[in-house]
Amino acid sequence: MSCPQPPHTSRVEVVVYLAKTNSAFPERELRMCESYANTFNWDISLIVVDDEADTKGPEHRPMLRAALQRLIDHRAGAILVPTRATISPIDGEFNEFAERVEKASGFIQVAARR
């Protein structure tokens, strides 16, 4: 009987996607995402700050498309957000975008505190 091998622990490259909802940089949300990424030993390959997140749906935001493109190009494996509402507060819109991320072989991770 052989001993089980430890699971393969490859590093995950993530894109941190933040929504800028006022004139201030979303510093608290960035720190929360950085802390979450560090917990799992993930590398942050890109930080995207979108100032159109409140005014446009996910399919109409160039900065969110840029984050998705990073997954499509296999330069990252996940999009890390502080809350689901960062993508969309509407479940259908969030789920539709999440499907696009999954088709690119990636995933969306919410860094919300527990």
C-alpha positions, -999 to 999 in steps of 0.1 A, spaced: 0 0 0 14 34 -10 11 66 8 -11 92 -7 7 120 -25 0 156 -15 -22 175 -39 -6 194 -67 -3 230 -56 2 251 -87 1 289 -83 -30 307 -95 -26 340 -114 -56 362 -106 -70 395 -119 -83 417 -91 -114 436 -104 -125 466 -84 -154 490 -89 -147 527 -83 -180 541 -71 -168 576 -61 -138 598 -66 -117 578 -40 -96 548 -50 -112 516 -36 -83 510 -11 -101 489 14 -114 465 -13 -80 462 -28 -64 453 6 -92 427 12 -85 411 -22 -47 412 -17 -51 396 17 -74 369 3 -49 362 -26 -20 359 -1 -40 335 20 -41 311 -9 -6 319 -22 -21 333 -54 -2 358 -76 -20 390 -86 -12 395 -123 -34 426 -129 -54 450 -109 -84 466 -128 -102 495 -113 -134 502 -132 -153 535 -129 -182 524 -150 -193 495 -129 -223 515 -115 -235 528 -148 -232 498 -172 -240 461 -172 -211 437 -173 -213 431 -210 -208 468 -217 -177 474 -195 -144 475 -213 -124 471 -181 -143 439 -172 -139 426 -207 -101 432 -203 -101 411 -171 -120 383 -189 -96 386 -219 -67 379 -195 -84 345 -187 -91 338 -224 -54 344 -232 -44 321 -203 -25 348 -185 -47 343 -154 -69 317 -140 -94 337 -120 -110 370 -114 -110 380 -77 -136 405 -66 -145 420 -32 -182 411 -36 -205 395 -62 -221 430 -67 -188 442 -81 -197 422 -113 -234 428 -109 -260 430 -82 -284 412 -105 -281 374 -102 -288 368 -139 -261 392 -151 -236 378 -126 -244 342 -137 -241 351 -173 -207 366 -168 -196 337 -146 -205 313 -175 -182 333 -198 -154 331 -173 -159 293 -169 -159 289 -207 -124 305 -206 -114 278 -181 -114 303 -152 -135 311 -122 -147 341 -102 -137 342 -65 -153 365 -40 -129 377 -13 -156 386 12 -148 382 48 -164 354 66 
